[in-house]
């Protein structure tokens, strides 16, 4: 039996496949919040970091989903350990 060559995906195809798998379930992730920014767009950008090995996830809370009562303040959000939950989506160019 011959070895089959692995399928080669374009970036957009690969992102689409990842998103199909992620949309099947809601997940919770624990990590350390850092590099928080509040640009004029109203979105909140931050990095979620694993304290064990330093792995990171660059994250966005969309303007319409951000709750100011979260108190994700500029000066206190650095090194804040938290659990986030939600539906995670890899960025696709629309």
DSSP file (Angstrom, degrees, kcal/mol; ACC not computed):
  #  RESIDUE AA STRUCTURE BP1 BP2  ACC     N-H-->O    O-->H-N    N-H-->O    O-->H-N    TCO  KAPPA ALPHA  PHI   PSI    X-CA   Y-CA   Z-CA
    1    1 A X              0   0    0      0, 0.0     2,-0.2     0, 0.0     0, 0.0   0.000 360.0 360.0 360.0 130.7    0.0    0.0    0.0
    2    2 A X        -     0   0    0      1,-0.1     2,-0.3     0, 0.0     0, 0.0  -0.507 360.0-112.1 -80.7 145.4    1.4    3.4   -1.0
    3    3 A X        -     0   0    0     -2,-0.2     2,-0.3     1,-0.0    -1,-0.1  -0.593  33.8-131.0 -71.7 134.1    1.7    6.3    1.4
    4    4 A X        -     0   0    0     -2,-0.3     2,-0.2     1,-0.1     3,-0.0  -0.669  17.9-115.3 -87.5 142.2   -0.7    9.0    0.5
    5    5 A X        -     0   0    0     -2,-0.3     3,-0.1     1,-0.1     2,-0.1  -0.536  38.0-107.2 -69.7 138.2    0.6   12.6    0.3
    6    6 A X        -     0   0    0     -2,-0.2     2,-0.1     1,-0.1    -1,-0.1  -0.400  39.5-100.9 -66.6 146.4   -1.0   14.8    2.9
    7    7 A X        -     0   0    0     -2,-0.1     2,-0.6     1,-0.1    -1,-0.1  -0.422  31.0-136.3 -66.8 139.2   -3.6   17.3    1.6
    8    8 A X        -     0   0    0     -2,-0.1     2,-0.3    -3,-0.1    -1,-0.1  -0.888  22.1-162.1 -99.9 123.6   -2.3   20.8    1.2
    9    9 A X        -     0   0    0     -2,-0.6     2,-0.1     2,-0.0     3,-0.0  -0.775  16.5-125.7-104.0 147.0   -4.7   23.4    2.5
   10   10 A X     >  -     0   0    0     -2,-0.3     4,-2.4     1,-0.1     5,-0.2  -0.459  36.8-105.1 -75.6 164.9   -4.8   27.1    1.7
   11   11 A X  H  > S+     0   0    0      1,-0.2     4,-2.5     2,-0.2     5,-0.2   0.931 122.3  48.9 -58.0 -46.8   -4.8   29.4    4.8
   12   12 A X  H  > S+     0   0    0      1,-0.2     4,-2.2     2,-0.2    -1,-0.2   0.880 110.4  50.6 -64.7 -37.5   -8.5   30.2    4.3
   13   13 A X  H  > S+     0   0    0      2,-0.2     4,-2.1     1,-0.2    -1,-0.2   0.922 111.5  48.3 -63.1 -44.0   -9.4   26.5    3.9
   14   14 A X  H  X S+     0   0    0     -4,-2.4     4,-2.3     2,-0.2    -2,-0.2   0.914 111.6  49.0 -64.5 -44.0   -7.5   25.6    7.1
   15   15 A X  H  X S+     0   0    0     -4,-2.5     4,-2.6     1,-0.2    75,-0.3   0.908 109.7  52.8 -61.3 -42.4   -9.1   28.4    9.1
   16   16 A X  H  X S+     0   0    0     -4,-2.2     4,-2.1     1,-0.2    -1,-0.2   0.911 109.3  49.2 -60.2 -43.2  -12.6   27.3    7.9
   17   17 A X  H  X S+     0   0    0     -4,-2.1     4,-1.8     2,-0.2    -2,-0.2   0.915 111.1  49.5 -63.6 -44.1  -11.9   23.7    9.0
   18   18 A X  H  X S+     0   0    0     -4,-2.3     4,-2.2     1,-0.2    -2,-0.2   0.921 111.3  49.6 -60.3 -44.2  -10.8   24.9   12.5
   19   19 A X  H  X S+     0   0    0     -4,-2.6     4,-2.1     1,-0.2    -1,-0.2   0.868 105.9  55.8 -65.9 -36.8  -13.9   27.1   12.9
   20   20 A X  H  < S+     0   0    0     -4,-2.1     4,-0.3     1,-0.2    -1,-0.2   0.929 111.3  45.0 -60.0 -44.4  -16.2   24.3   11.9
   21   21 A X  H >< S+     0   0    0     -4,-1.8     3,-0.9     1,-0.2     4,-0.2   0.889 114.0  48.6 -66.5 -39.9  -14.7   22.1   14.7
   22   22 A X  H >< S+     0   0    0     -4,-2.2     3,-1.3     1,-0.2    66,-0.3   0.810 100.3  64.5 -72.3 -29.7  -14.8   25.0   17.3
   23   23 A X  T 3< S+     0   0    0     -4,-2.1    -1,-0.2     1,-0.3    -2,-0.2   0.599  87.9  72.8 -71.8  -8.4  -18.4   25.9   16.6
   24   24 A X  T <  S+     0   0    0     -3,-0.9     2,-0.3    -4,-0.3    -1,-0.3   0.709 106.3  21.7 -78.5 -19.8  -19.6   22.6   17.8
   25   25 A X    <   -     0   0    0     -3,-1.3     2,-0.4    -4,-0.2    -1,-0.1  -0.998  69.4-124.3-150.0 151.7  -18.9   23.4   21.5
   26   26 A X        -     0   0    0     -2,-0.3     2,-0.3    61,-0.1    61,-0.2  -0.752  36.7-162.2 -89.9 142.1  -18.4   26.2   23.9
   27   27 A X  E     -A   86   0A   0     59,-1.6    59,-1.5    -2,-0.4     2,-0.4  -0.847  16.0-144.0-126.6 161.0  -15.2   26.0   25.8
   28   28 A X  E     -A   85   0A   0     -2,-0.3     2,-0.4    57,-0.2    57,-0.2  -0.981  17.0-171.7-122.4 138.4  -13.6   27.5   28.9
   29   29 A X  E     -A   84   0A   0     55,-2.6    55,-2.9    -2,-0.4     2,-0.4  -0.996  10.2-151.2-132.2 134.3   -9.9   28.5   29.1
   30   30 A X  E     +A   83   0A   0     -2,-0.4     2,-0.3    53,-0.2    53,-0.2  -0.871  37.8 121.3-105.0 139.4   -7.9   29.5   32.1
   31   31 A X  E     -A   82   0A   0     51,-2.5    51,-3.0    -2,-0.4     2,-0.5  -0.975  59.9 -75.8-174.2-177.2   -5.0   31.8   31.8
   32   32 A X  E     -AB  81  49A   0     17,-2.9    17,-2.5    -2,-0.3     2,-0.4  -0.877  40.0-137.0-103.3 124.4   -3.3   35.1   32.7
   33   33 A X  E     +AB  80  48A   0     47,-3.4    47,-1.3    -2,-0.5    46,-1.3  -0.658  38.5 148.3 -82.7 131.7   -4.6   38.2   31.0
   34   34 A X  E     + B   0  47A   0     13,-2.3    13,-3.0    -2,-0.4    44,-0.1  -0.928  43.4  43.0-150.2 174.9   -2.0   40.7   29.8
   35   35 A X  E    S-     0   0A   0     -2,-0.3     2,-0.3    11,-0.2    -1,-0.1   0.880  71.1-179.1  52.3  45.9   -1.3   43.3   27.1
   36   36 A X  E     -     0   0A   0     38,-0.2     2,-0.4    10,-0.2    10,-0.2  -0.575   4.7-179.4 -78.3 134.8   -4.8   44.7   27.4
   37   37 A X  E     - B   0  45A   0      8,-2.8     8,-2.4    -2,-0.3     2,-0.4  -0.997  21.9-161.4-137.0 145.6   -5.7   47.6   25.0
   38   38 A X        -     0   0    0     -2,-0.4     6,-0.2     6,-0.2    -2,-0.0  -0.724  22.7-173.4-121.5  76.3   -8.8   49.6   24.6
   39   39 A X    >   -     0   0    0     -2,-0.4     3,-1.9     4,-0.3    -2,-0.0  -0.142  42.6 -97.7 -68.6 169.6   -8.6   51.3   21.2
   40   40 A X  T 3  S+     0   0    0      1,-0.3    -1,-0.1     2,-0.1    -2,-0.0   0.642 114.7  78.8 -63.9 -14.5  -11.1   53.8   20.0
   41   41 A X  T 3  S-     0   0    0      1,-0.1    -1,-0.3     2,-0.1    22,-0.1   0.733 105.0-122.4 -65.1 -21.2  -13.0   51.1   18.1
   42   42 A X  S <  S+     0   0    0     -3,-1.9    24,-0.1     1,-0.4    -2,-0.1   0.268  73.6 120.8  94.0 -11.2  -14.6   50.0   21.4
   43   43 A X        -     0   0    0     19,-0.1     2,-0.5    21,-0.0    -1,-0.4  -0.392  59.8-131.5 -77.2 163.2  -13.2   46.5   21.1
   44   44 A X  E     - C   0  61A   0     17,-2.3    17,-2.6    -6,-0.2     2,-0.4  -0.983  19.1-164.8-119.1 124.0  -10.9   45.1   23.8
   45   45 A X  E     +BC  37  60A   0     -8,-2.4    -8,-2.8    -2,-0.5     2,-0.3  -0.886  20.9 149.8-107.9 137.7   -7.7   43.4   22.8
   46   46 A X  E     - C   0  59A   0     13,-2.1    13,-3.3    -2,-0.4     2,-0.4  -0.978  39.7-118.6-157.4 167.5   -5.7   41.2   25.1
   47   47 A X  E     -BC  34  58A   0    -13,-3.0   -13,-2.3    -2,-0.3     2,-0.6  -0.945  16.5-153.2-112.5 134.2   -3.4   38.2   25.4
   48   48 A X  E     -BC  33  57A   0      9,-2.5     9,-2.0    -2,-0.4     2,-0.4  -0.948  20.9-166.4-106.5 120.5   -4.3   35.1   27.4
   49   49 A X  E     -BC  32  56A   0    -17,-2.5   -17,-2.9    -2,-0.6     2,-0.5  -0.881  20.8-129.0-116.8 138.2   -1.2   33.3   28.6
   50   50 A X     >  -     0   0    0      5,-3.0     4,-1.9    -2,-0.4   -19,-0.1  -0.717  13.6-151.1 -81.0 125.5   -0.7   29.9   30.0
   51   51 A X  T  4 S+     0   0    0     -2,-0.5    -1,-0.1     1,-0.2   -20,-0.1   0.724  89.2  59.4 -71.6 -19.5    1.3   30.1   33.2
   52   52 A X  T  4 S-     0   0    0      1,-0.1    -1,-0.2     3,-0.1    -2,-0.0   0.950 129.3  -1.3 -75.2 -50.3    2.9   26.7   32.8
   53   53 A X  T  4 S-     0   0    0      2,-0.1    -2,-0.2     0, 0.0    -1,-0.1   0.390  94.0-109.8-127.0   3.3    4.6   27.0   29.4
   54   54 A X     <  +     0   0    0     -4,-1.9    -3,-0.1     1,-0.2     0, 0.0   0.547  57.5 159.8  82.1   5.7    4.0   30.6   28.2
   55   55 A X        -     0   0    0     -6,-0.1    -5,-3.0    -5,-0.1     2,-0.3  -0.330  23.9-155.7 -59.4 145.7    1.6   29.6   25.4
   56   56 A X  E     -C   49   0A   0     -7,-0.2     2,-0.4   -25,-0.1    -7,-0.2  -0.912  22.3-160.0-130.1 154.6   -0.5   32.5   24.3
   57   57 A X  E     -C   48   0A   0     -9,-2.0    -9,-2.5    -2,-0.3     2,-0.4  -0.980  20.7-140.5-128.3 117.9   -3.8   33.2   22.6
   58   58 A X  E     -C   47   0A   0     -2,-0.4     2,-0.3   -11,-0.2   -11,-0.2  -0.674  35.3-170.4 -75.6 129.2   -4.3   36.7   21.1
   59   59 A X  E     -C   46   0A   0    -13,-3.3   -13,-2.1    -2,-0.4     2,-0.4  -0.846  22.6-160.2-131.6 157.8   -7.9   37.6   21.9
   60   60 A X  E     -C   45   0A   0     -2,-0.3     2,-0.6   -15,-0.2   -15,-0.2  -1.000   8.4-158.3-135.9 136.6  -10.7   40.1   21.2
   61   61 A X  E     -C   44   0A   0    -17,-2.6   -17,-2.3    -2,-0.4     5,-0.1  -0.980  34.0-127.0-107.8 117.7  -13.8   41.0   23.0
   62   62 A X    >>  -     0   0    0     -2,-0.6     3,-2.3   -19,-0.2     4,-1.3  -0.308  19.1-112.3 -66.5 147.7  -16.1   42.7   20.4
   63   63 A X  G >4 S+     0   0    0      1,-0.3     3,-0.5     2,-0.2    -1,-0.1   0.852 117.1  50.6 -47.3 -46.2  -17.5   46.1   21.3
   64   64 A X  G 34 S+     0   0    0      1,-0.2    -1,-0.3     3,-0.0    -2,-0.1   0.604 113.7  45.8 -72.6 -11.2  -21.0   44.8   21.6
   65   65 A X  G <4 S+     0   0    0     -3,-2.3     2,-0.3     2,-0.0    -1,-0.2   0.569  85.2 106.0-106.4 -13.5  -20.0   41.9   23.9
   66   66 A X    <<  -     0   0    0     -4,-1.3     2,-0.6    -3,-0.5     3,-0.0  -0.536  53.3-158.5 -76.2 129.5  -17.8   43.8   26.3
   67   67 A X    >   -     0   0    0     -2,-0.3     3,-2.6     1,-0.1     4,-0.2  -0.928   8.3-153.0-107.6 110.8  -19.3   44.4   29.8
   68   68 A X  G >  S+     0   0    0     -2,-0.6     3,-1.8     1,-0.3     4,-0.2   0.722  90.7  74.1 -57.6 -20.5  -17.6   47.3   31.6
   69   69 A X  G 3  S+     0   0    0      1,-0.3    -1,-0.3     2,-0.1    -3,-0.0   0.629  75.4  80.4 -68.9 -10.1  -18.5   45.7   34.9
   70   70 A X  G <  S-     0   0    0     -3,-2.6    -1,-0.3     2,-0.1    -2,-0.2   0.694  93.7-143.2 -64.8 -16.7  -15.8   43.2   34.2
   71   71 A X    <   +     0   0    0     -3,-1.8     2,-2.0     1,-0.2    -2,-0.1   0.888  36.2 166.4  53.9  44.5  -13.4   45.9   35.4
   72   72 A X        -     0   0    0     -4,-0.2    -1,-0.2     3,-0.0    -2,-0.1  -0.486  22.4-178.3 -84.1  65.3  -10.8   45.0   32.9
   73   73 A X     >  -     0   0    0     -2,-2.0     4,-1.7    -3,-0.1     5,-0.2  -0.255  37.8-115.9 -73.4 155.3   -9.0   48.2   33.7
   74   74 A X  T  4 S+     0   0    0      1,-0.2     4,-0.3     2,-0.2   -38,-0.2   0.893 113.1  36.4 -55.7 -44.6   -5.9   49.4   32.0
   75   75 A X  T  4 S+     0   0    0      1,-0.2    -1,-0.2     2,-0.1     3,-0.1   0.698 121.6  42.2 -89.1 -19.0   -3.7   49.3   35.1
   76   76 A X  T  4 S+     0   0    0      1,-0.1    -2,-0.2    -3,-0.1    -1,-0.2   0.585  95.0  75.6-104.0  -9.9   -5.2   46.2   36.9
   77   77 A X    ><  +     0   0    0     -4,-1.7     3,-1.4     2,-0.1     2,-0.2   0.685  67.8 104.0 -79.1 -16.1   -5.6   43.8   34.0
   78   78 A X  T 3  S+     0   0    0     -4,-0.3   -44,-0.2     1,-0.3     3,-0.1  -0.494  97.0   0.6 -69.4 130.8   -1.9   42.9   33.7
   79   79 A X  T 3  S+     0   0    0    -46,-1.3     2,-0.6    -2,-0.2    -1,-0.3   0.770  89.0 154.2  63.3  30.1   -1.2   39.5   35.1
   80   80 A X  E <   -A   33   0A   0     -3,-1.4   -47,-3.4   -47,-1.3     2,-0.5  -0.808  37.5-143.0 -88.1 118.5   -4.8   38.9   36.1
   81   81 A X  E     +A   32   0A   0     -2,-0.6     2,-0.3   -49,-0.3   -49,-0.2  -0.708  38.0 149.9 -83.9 129.1   -5.5   35.1   36.2
   82   82 A X  E     -A   31   0A   0    -51,-3.0   -51,-2.5    -2,-0.5     2,-0.5  -0.940  45.2-121.0-150.8 168.2   -9.0   34.4   34.9
   83   83 A X  E     -A   30   0A   0     -2,-0.3     2,-0.4   -53,-0.2   -53,-0.2  -0.981  28.7-167.7-115.2 129.7  -11.2   31.9   33.2
   84   84 A X  E     -A   29   0A   0    -55,-2.9   -55,-2.6    -2,-0.5     2,-0.3  -0.875   4.1-174.2-114.7 151.1  -12.9   33.0   29.9
   85   85 A X  E     +A   28   0A   0     -2,-0.4     2,-0.3   -57,-0.2   -57,-0.2  -0.958  26.3  94.9-138.4 160.8  -15.6   31.2   28.1
   86   86 A X  E    S-A   27   0A   0    -59,-1.5   -59,-1.6    -2,-0.3     2,-0.6  -0.958  73.8 -49.0 154.5-171.9  -17.3   31.7   24.9
   87   87 A X        -     0   0    0     -2,-0.3     2,-0.4   -61,-0.2   -61,-0.1  -0.881  54.0-148.3 -97.9 122.5  -17.4   30.7   21.3
   88   88 A X        -     0   0    0     -2,-0.6     2,-0.4   -66,-0.3    -2,-0.0  -0.771  16.6-177.5 -99.6 135.0  -14.0   30.9   19.8
   89   89 A X        -     0   0    0     -2,-0.4     2,-0.3   -67,-0.0   -70,-0.0  -0.996  23.4-134.3-133.7 131.6  -13.4   31.8   16.1
   90   90 A X        -     0   0    0     -2,-0.4     2,-0.2   -75,-0.3   -71,-0.1  -0.667  46.5 -93.4 -79.1 141.1  -10.2   32.0   14.1
   91   91 A X        -     0   0    0     -2,-0.3     2,-0.4     1,-0.0    -1,-0.1  -0.364  43.9-173.0 -64.8 124.0  -10.2   35.1   12.0
   92   92 A X        -     0   0    0     -2,-0.2     2,-0.5   -77,-0.1   -80,-0.0  -0.949  28.3-118.8-112.9 136.9  -11.5   34.8    8.5
   93   93 A X              0   0    0     -2,-0.4    -2,-0.0     1,-0.1   -81,-0.0  -0.626 360.0 360.0 -73.8 125.5  -11.2   37.6    6.0
   94   94 A X              0   0    0     -2,-0.5    -1,-0.1     0, 0.0    -2,-0.0   0.430 360.0 360.0 -92.1 360.0  -14.8   38.5    5.0
